[in-house]
Amino acid sequence: SSGINAEYGGGVEGEQEVLVDGTQSLLWDLTGWEERYPGTGAPPYTNAQLIRRVTPSAKVIIILRDPVSRIFSDYLYFTSSYGLHVNRSAETFDREVREEVGRFRGCLEVHTLSHCCHSSDNDPKMRVNLGVYVCYVRDWLEQFPRENFLAISLEDYSANQQTTLNRVYQFLGVSRPDQGDLATYLAQARNANKRSKKEESKGDMWLETEDYLREFYAPYNSELAGLLQDTRFLYPEKGRREKNT
């Protein structure tokens, strides 16, 4: 890390230096493993194994969002940014997400969960597999001790950003920044990370779609909560329909 700081002119004498990588896809992306290792039933290695090999004392932070909210946000973002859909709508989302869930369930009839989560056949515009968090989190916990792993709920972070970040600083063993400066930065970042008016015009997913997805993800959320020993990762078993009654 000292080399990185020297290159960019960073680092203060006497302070601890920490090298951070924020590549989100490191959690899950093994695209193409089937071609590289034909005939294997599952990836012969994980990204967690590669990281541990080169950085055995690494600390891993993962922030997880309610998988039902995540997939709809994913749909809006990627279809808007990359033009993967011309006509985005709740109806289109419902149809395509049911097709992809059906394909994922079909995969599980002949392959392991690990194979299906990492399969290169997963639809890049409807990434149902990425919400099966337990599949990927398990990979990392098999390689790193629990004290080197911090799982954060996005819902908690959104509600208590400053408190959550102070947990992160403590986990990393680094000093906390000035709390006033941190609060100012977070306020600016919050305003920059809102849905655009165009995205808001698409509305929300259908209640029936939300119920369908909650039923699909529920057993995986239960496994995840058990693995992390944290009920926050159960996520709601019912969606807006229950809240509105």
Contacts in CASP RR format, 6 or more apart in sequence:
PFRMAT RR
TARGET T0000
AUTHOR 0000-0000-0000
METHOD contacts of the structure
MODEL  1
SSGINAEYGGGVEGEQEVLVDGTQSLLWDLTGWEERYPGTGAPPYTNAQL
IRRVTPSAKVIIILRDPVSRIFSDYLYFTSSYGLHVNRSAETFDREVREE
VGRFRGCLEVHTLSHCCHSSDNDPKMRVNLGVYVCYVRDWLEQFPRENFL
AISLEDYSANQQTTLNRVYQFLGVSRPDQGDLATYLAQARNANKRSKKEE
SKGDMWLETEDYLREFYAPYNSELAGLLQDTRFLYPEKGRREKNT
1 17 0 8 1.000
1 18 0 8 1.000
1 19 0 8 1.000
2 17 0 8 1.000
4 19 0 8 1.000
5 11 0 8 1.000
5 17 0 8 1.000
11 17 0 8 1.000
15 175 0 8 1.000
16 173 0 8 1.000
16 174 0 8 1.000
16 175 0 8 1.000
18 172 0 8 1.000
18 174 0 8 1.000
26 47 0 8 1.000
26 51 0 8 1.000
27 47 0 8 1.000
27 62 0 8 1.000
27 136 0 8 1.000
27 140 0 8 1.000
28 47 0 8 1.000
28 117 0 8 1.000
28 118 0 8 1.000
28 129 0 8 1.000
28 130 0 8 1.000
28 136 0 8 1.000
29 47 0 8 1.000
30 43 0 8 1.000
30 46 0 8 1.000
30 47 0 8 1.000
30 118 0 8 1.000
31 120 0 8 1.000
32 120 0 8 1.000
33 40 0 8 1.000
33 43 0 8 1.000
33 44 0 8 1.000
33 118 0 8 1.000
33 120 0 8 1.000
34 40 0 8 1.000
34 119 0 8 1.000
34 120 0 8 1.000
35 120 0 8 1.000
37 43 0 8 1.000
37 44 0 8 1.000
41 111 0 8 1.000
41 112 0 8 1.000
41 115 0 8 1.000
42 111 0 8 1.000
42 112 0 8 1.000
42 114 0 8 1.000
42 115 0 8 1.000
42 118 0 8 1.000
43 114 0 8 1.000
43 115 0 8 1.000
43 118 0 8 1.000
46 139 0 8 1.000
46 140 0 8 1.000
46 143 0 8 1.000
47 139 0 8 1.000
48 60 0 8 1.000
48 139 0 8 1.000
48 140 0 8 1.000
48 142 0 8 1.000
48 143 0 8 1.000
48 144 0 8 1.000
49 143 0 8 1.000
51 58 0 8 1.000
51 60 0 8 1.000
51 143 0 8 1.000
52 58 0 8 1.000
52 143 0 8 1.000
52 144 0 8 1.000
57 148 0 8 1.000
58 144 0 8 1.000
58 148 0 8 1.000
59 148 0 8 1.000
59 149 0 8 1.000
59 150 0 8 1.000
59 171 0 8 1.000
59 172 0 8 1.000
60 140 0 8 1.000
60 144 0 8 1.000
60 148 0 8 1.000
60 149 0 8 1.000
60 150 0 8 1.000
61 150 0 8 1.000
61 152 0 8 1.000
61 168 0 8 1.000
61 171 0 8 1.000
62 137 0 8 1.000
62 140 0 8 1.000
62 149 0 8 1.000
62 150 0 8 1.000
62 151 0 8 1.000
62 152 0 8 1.000
63 151 0 8 1.000
63 152 0 8 1.000
63 153 0 8 1.000
63 154 0 8 1.000
63 157 0 8 1.000
64 133 0 8 1.000
64 151 0 8 1.000
64 152 0 8 1.000
64 153 0 8 1.000
64 154 0 8 1.000
64 224 0 8 1.000
64 233 0 8 1.000
65 73 0 8 1.000
65 153 0 8 1.000
65 154 0 8 1.000
65 155 0 8 1.000
66 154 0 8 1.000
66 155 0 8 1.000
66 235 0 8 1.000
66 236 0 8 1.000
67 130 0 8 1.000
67 131 0 8 1.000
67 132 0 8 1.000
67 133 0 8 1.000
67 213 0 8 1.000
67 217 0 8 1.000
67 220 0 8 1.000
67 221 0 8 1.000
67 235 0 8 1.000
68 210 0 8 1.000
68 213 0 8 1.000
68 214 0 8 1.000
68 217 0 8 1.000
68 235 0 8 1.000
68 239 0 8 1.000
70 130 0 8 1.000
70 131 0 8 1.000
71 97 0 8 1.000
71 126 0 8 1.000
71 127 0 8 1.000
71 128 0 8 1.000
71 130 0 8 1.000
71 131 0 8 1.000
71 213 0 8 1.000
72 93 0 8 1.000
72 204 0 8 1.000
72 205 0 8 1.000
74 127 0 8 1.000
74 130 0 8 1.000
75 88 0 8 1.000
75 93 0 8 1.000
75 97 0 8 1.000
75 125 0 8 1.000
75 126 0 8 1.000
76 88 0 8 1.000
76 195 0 8 1.000
76 199 0 8 1.000
76 202 0 8 1.000
78 84 0 8 1.000
78 124 0 8 1.000
78 125 0 8 1.000
79 85 0 8 1.000
79 88 0 8 1.000
79 125 0 8 1.000
80 88 0 8 1.000
80 196 0 8 1.000
80 198 0 8 1.000
80 199 0 8 1.000
84 124 0 8 1.000
84 125 0 8 1.000
85 92 0 8 1.000
85 125 0 8 1.000
88 202 0 8 1.000
89 202 0 8 1.000
90 202 0 8 1.000
90 203 0 8 1.000
90 204 0 8 1.000
90 205 0 8 1.000
90 206 0 8 1.000
90 209 0 8 1.000
91 206 0 8 1.000
93 205 0 8 1.000
93 209 0 8 1.000
94 205 0 8 1.000
94 206 0 8 1.000
94 208 0 8 1.000
94 209 0 8 1.000
96 123 0 8 1.000
96 125 0 8 1.000
96 126 0 8 1.000
97 126 0 8 1.000
97 128 0 8 1.000
97 209 0 8 1.000
97 212 0 8 1.000
97 213 0 8 1.000
98 209 0 8 1.000
98 212 0 8 1.000
99 126 0 8 1.000
100 122 0 8 1.000
100 123 0 8 1.000
100 126 0 8 1.000
100 128 0 8 1.000
101 128 0 8 1.000
101 212 0 8 1.000
101 213 0 8 1.000
101 216 0 8 1.000
103 121 0 8 1.000
103 123 0 8 1.000
104 116 0 8 1.000
104 122 0 8 1.000
104 128 0 8 1.000
104 129 0 8 1.000
107 115 0 8 1.000
107 116 0 8 1.000
107 119 0 8 1.000
107 121 0 8 1.000
108 116 0 8 1.000
111 119 0 8 1.000
113 132 0 8 1.000
113 135 0 8 1.000
114 135 0 8 1.000
116 129 0 8 1.000
117 129 0 8 1.000
117 132 0 8 1.000
117 135 0 8 1.000
117 136 0 8 1.000
118 129 0 8 1.000
118 135 0 8 1.000
119 129 0 8 1.000
122 128 0 8 1.000
122 129 0 8 1.000
128 216 0 8 1.000
129 135 0 8 1.000
131 217 0 8 1.000
131 220 0 8 1.000
132 217 0 8 1.000
132 220 0 8 1.000
133 220 0 8 1.000
133 221 0 8 1.000
133 224 0 8 1.000
133 233 0 8 1.000
134 220 0 8 1.000
134 221 0 8 1.000
134 223 0 8 1.000
134 224 0 8 1.000
134 227 0 8 1.000
135 220 0 8 1.000
137 151 0 8 1.000
137 224 0 8 1.000
137 227 0 8 1.000
137 228 0 8 1.000
138 227 0 8 1.000
140 149 0 8 1.000
141 149 0 8 1.000
141 227 0 8 1.000
150 167 0 8 1.000
150 168 0 8 1.000
150 171 0 8 1.000
151 228 0 8 1.000
151 230 0 8 1.000
151 233 0 8 1.000
152 164 0 8 1.000
152 167 0 8 1.000
152 168 0 8 1.000
153 232 0 8 1.000
153 233 0 8 1.000
155 232 0 8 1.000
156 164 0 8 1.000
156 232 0 8 1.000
157 164 0 8 1.000
161 186 0 8 1.000
161 190 0 8 1.000
162 179 0 8 1.000
162 182 0 8 1.000
162 183 0 8 1.000
162 186 0 8 1.000
165 182 0 8 1.000
165 186 0 8 1.000
166 176 0 8 1.000
169 175 0 8 1.000
169 176 0 8 1.000
169 177 0 8 1.000
176 182 0 8 1.000
204 240 0 8 1.000
207 239 0 8 1.000
207 240 0 8 1.000
207 241 0 8 1.000
210 239 0 8 1.000
210 240 0 8 1.000
210 241 0 8 1.000
211 238 0 8 1.000
211 239 0 8 1.000
211 241 0 8 1.000
214 235 0 8 1.000
214 236 0 8 1.000
214 237 0 8 1.000
214 238 0 8 1.000
214 239 0 8 1.000
217 235 0 8 1.000
218 237 0 8 1.000
221 233 0 8 1.000
221 234 0 8 1.000
221 235 0 8 1.000
222 234 0 8 1.000
224 233 0 8 1.000
225 231 0 8 1.000
225 232 0 8 1.000
225 233 0 8 1.000
225 234 0 8 1.000
236 242 0 8 1.000
END
